[in-house]
Amino acid sequence: MSIDLQTVKKIASLSRISVTDAEAEAMVPELNNILGWVEQLGEVDVTGVEPMTAVIPNHLRLREDAVTDGNVRDKVLANAPQAEHGFFAVPKVIE
């Protein structure tokens, strides 16, 4: 795959980036080099290599999935402009 000047200008337009003609011309070989490296990566034999999600081993600390009310209702409602009967009170918006 090859990138030309029109493609660079189209990408810049789609991403809402202002690019002068000189900058666009300078990006053509850079983007073609990047695509060349990506094509080289596609040629690498990766049979038997497990996919990685991170460079270092990560282990999730799981907790029991239990539903609670948080036990902080009073603290949360203390920040409300107006509270009634343990709930946020808001102005009526639908008639």
ABEGO torsion letter per residue (X at the ends): XBBBAAAAAAAAAAAGBBBBAAAAAAAAAAAAAAAAAAAAAAABBABGBBBBABABBBBBBBBBBBBBAGGAAAAAAAABABBBGGBBBBBBABX
